[in-house]
Every structure is written in structure tokens, then in C-alpha cells.
Amino acid sequence: MQSLLANRPIIRNSCLACAALVLSSAATASVQNLVVNGDFESGSISPWTLDGPSGSLTLASIGGFAGDTGVFYFQAQTGPNGSLTTSLQGIAPNASLLLQFDFASIGTSGSLLVGQVAPFIGLLNDLPTVGMQVGSSNQMTRYSYAFNAIDGLEGIGFHWNALPGGMIAIDNVSITVVPAPGAIALLGMAGLAGSRRRR
């Protein structure tokens, strides 16, 4: 009985260590960007697909848009039915996701629609709609949007309808998994247990 009681702190410490390891792995997975080359720092737009008005990568140091934090950003001429899409893999249906991206426009009016790409449907315009106004600032603005993955989610896309003669810029696109509330609560409990053990 004495040896069993003496081993209890060891067992508790082992359980805490295992829980911390699992939660650490979950936390690492939760902040992983599911978008490949979302900041375009590879020097190309691959694996993104561009349709419609021409677009290319522009060096931030010589581009017309301020506020970029990297070397490159994607820039496109405005016009009707331009789109930039990329594929996503391994996302469970109804998973809680967070989309973030930087966007700027100048010299045009219209809208940027952001949506999920689904099989047999194409691009669903179910995420943010960003308005563009003639003479709008060339400063990049950060947008964030929490959403649930549709069944069969295959990708994410940007679609713009805007008057010709202007430019848009997109950069730092990321999609991350939002941790479940239960995992966050468990992490807090593990922290409390650890602090009690140290007292």
C-alpha cells in the first residue's frame, strides 16, 4: 500500500506529461496554414490558378500597394470575372476554420467575392464580400473570417468583378483549423494541475 501511494505522484506526472504532449501537438496543428504558397514568397503563383484578367507577382518594394510584409504579392488587372483559386486537402466536413488575407484595390469600383470551392458546384460566394471604390486607398487591409467547411471542400477562391483600368492585390492568405472549445478547456486544466503540483 505504501509503495502504491508513493507512486501516485509519478503516475499523475506521467498523465500530465502525456496530456501536455497531445495538446501541444493539437496546438501545433491548429496554427498550421493549410494554404500552400499563400504569401507568394516562392516567387510564383503555383499552385494557384488564375482565370480572367491578367495577373502576376509584383515585388513589394516597387509595387503600388503599401503595407505588404514580404517580397512578393499577387497583383491583377481589374475587369469582369477574374478569379484566383487554390486547392485544399484533408479538411473534415463542418471543420471550424479561420480564413485570413490581405487585400487592396485602387482605381476601380466593384467587388471581391471569397468562397469555398465545392465539387459539381464550383466557387460558392459564401465568405466575405469586399467592396472596391474608385480612388480607394492602396493600403493593404487584413481581413479575417471564421467559417465551417462545406462537405467535400476542395479549395478556396477569390473572384472579382470590377471596372477595367484598376488594380487589385492579394497576399498572406491563410486558413487554419480553430481548436475545439474542449481542447482549450483541457489545456487550461492541465496548466492548473501543473501549477498546483509546483506549489
ABEGO torsion letter per residue (X at the ends): XAAAAAAAAAAAAAAAAAAAAAAAAAAAAAABBABBGAAGAAGBAOABBBBEBBBBBBBAAABABBGBABABBBBBBBEBGBBBBBBBBGBBBGBBBBBBBBBBBBGBBEBBBBBBBBBGAEBBBABBBBBBBBGBBABBBBBBBBBBBBBGBABBBBBBBBBBGBBBBBBGBBBBBBBBAAAAAAAAAAAAAAAAAAX
